[in-house]
């Protein structure tokens, strides 16, 4: 059986399906693959920088790319202007992350420190937390959100504290409080004043994105194979019918 372009007759419906779906499937696969490569780079940067010697707040302030840099601070928390980051789920339990301004004694800079996760099972009552009053030495890591967007819309003069938000932008907080501080949140490492820590570097691992990409490419391959099959299907049926006719004994 010889299959040629002249015997290829897929029909307009299968052709239209392939024209529409194939670029979409390939595009989704390439997008997921690119996301996986980006996440690989992000994890590599995090690993390299998190193992570097910690910096001071002043040194961080002049860096163009401070993401994942470790920092050491000595100072005190401001418990009157707490920020609660909403919709944070741990082990299936609803909660918030507690962020508080922290003034570094050596530089005088304010830093928005994420002290960790708190459970919030009943939204009719505010989450419970305490603020250390004493001077603390803390270690933290700078966190820069992959997708910058903004958040704190209300004016502190009219807003109540603690303030509940869905995303945090430290750079927008300091002008509201008439303070000078670092433009990024820092996440505490284990130490005094910390609640539940342990943030993933990325929400989805690079391997997950690569797996999704393979699935999209597999679907694209299956679509092409089906298109080829149906394109030659009629010709194959005709050839098989002719062969049956030749082998059928005459009456």
Residue pairs with C-beta under 8 A, 6 or more apart in sequence:
1 236
1 239
3 232
3 235
7 232
7 235
8 231
8 232
8 235
9 231
9 232
9 234
9 235
10 18
10 227
10 230
10 231
11 230
14 226
14 227
14 230
14 231
15 227
17 223
17 227
18 223
18 224
18 227
21 223
22 220
22 223
22 224
25 216
25 217
25 219
25 220
25 223
26 216
26 217
26 220
28 216
29 213
29 214
29 215
29 216
29 217
29 220
30 213
32 209
32 210
32 212
32 213
32 216
33 209
33 210
33 213
35 204
35 209
36 206
36 207
36 208
36 209
36 210
36 213
37 206
39 202
39 204
39 205
39 206
39 209
40 206
42 146
42 201
42 202
43 201
43 202
43 206
45 67
45 68
46 68
46 201
49 67
49 68
49 69
49 70
50 68
50 70
50 141
52 69
52 70
53 70
54 70
54 71
54 72
54 139
55 63
55 69
55 70
55 71
55 72
56 71
56 72
56 104
56 106
56 107
57 71
57 73
57 104
57 106
57 107
57 109
57 111
57 182
58 106
58 107
58 109
60 66
60 69
60 71
60 142
60 182
61 107
61 109
61 182
63 69
66 142
66 144
66 182
66 184
67 142
67 143
67 144
67 184
68 141
68 142
68 143
68 144
69 141
69 142
70 139
70 140
70 141
70 142
70 189
71 111
71 139
71 140
71 141
71 142
71 186
72 137
72 138
72 139
73 102
73 104
73 111
73 113
73 137
73 138
73 139
73 140
73 186
74 104
74 105
74 106
74 135
74 136
74 137
74 138
75 102
75 103
75 104
75 105
75 135
75 136
76 102
76 103
76 132
76 133
76 134
76 135
76 136
77 100
77 101
77 102
77 113
77 131
77 132
77 136
77 193
78 100
78 101
78 102
78 103
78 110
79 100
79 131
80 161
81 100
81 101
81 156
81 161
81 162
81 163
81 177
82 98
82 99
82 100
82 129
82 131
82 161
82 162
82 163
83 98
83 99
83 100
83 112
83 152
83 162
83 163
83 165
83 168
83 173
84 96
84 97
84 98
84 99
84 127
84 162
84 163
84 164
84 165
85 96
85 97
85 98
85 99
85 114
85 165
85 166
85 167
85 168
86 96
86 164
86 165
86 166
87 94
87 166
88 94
88 95
88 96
88 97
88 117
89 95
90 117
90 119
90 196
93 119
93 121
94 119
94 120
94 121
95 117
95 118
95 119
95 120
95 127
96 117
96 118
96 120
96 127
96 164
97 114
97 115
97 116
97 117
97 118
98 114
98 115
98 116
98 117
98 118
98 127
98 129
98 195
99 112
99 113
99 114
99 115
99 168
99 185
100 112
100 113
100 115
100 131
101 110
101 111
101 112
101 113
101 173
101 177
101 179
101 181
102 110
102 111
102 112
102 113
102 138
103 109
103 110
103 111
104 110
104 111
105 135
108 180
109 180
109 181
109 182
110 174
110 177
110 179
110 180
110 181
110 182
111 140
111 170
111 181
111 182
111 186
112 168
112 170
112 173
112 181
112 182
112 184
112 185
112 186
113 138
113 140
113 185
113 186
113 187
113 188
114 140
114 143
114 185
114 186
114 187
114 188
115 129
115 188
115 193
115 194
115 195
116 188
116 194
116 195
116 196
116 197
117 195
117 196
117 197
118 127
118 128
118 129
118 195
118 196
119 127
120 127
126 162
129 195
131 193
132 192
132 193
136 191
136 192
136 193
137 191
138 188
138 189
138 191
138 192
138 193
139 188
139 189
139 191
140 186
140 187
140 188
140 189
141 186
141 187
141 189
142 182
142 184
142 185
142 186
143 184
143 185
143 186
143 187
143 199
144 184
145 167
148 169
149 167
149 169
150 167
150 169
150 172
151 165
151 166
151 167
151 168
151 169
151 172
152 163
152 165
152 168
152 169
152 172
152 173
152 176
154 163
155 176
156 176
156 177
168 185
170 181
170 182
170 183
170 184
170 185
171 183
171 184
173 181
174 180
174 181
187 197
187 199
188 194
188 197
189 197
190 197
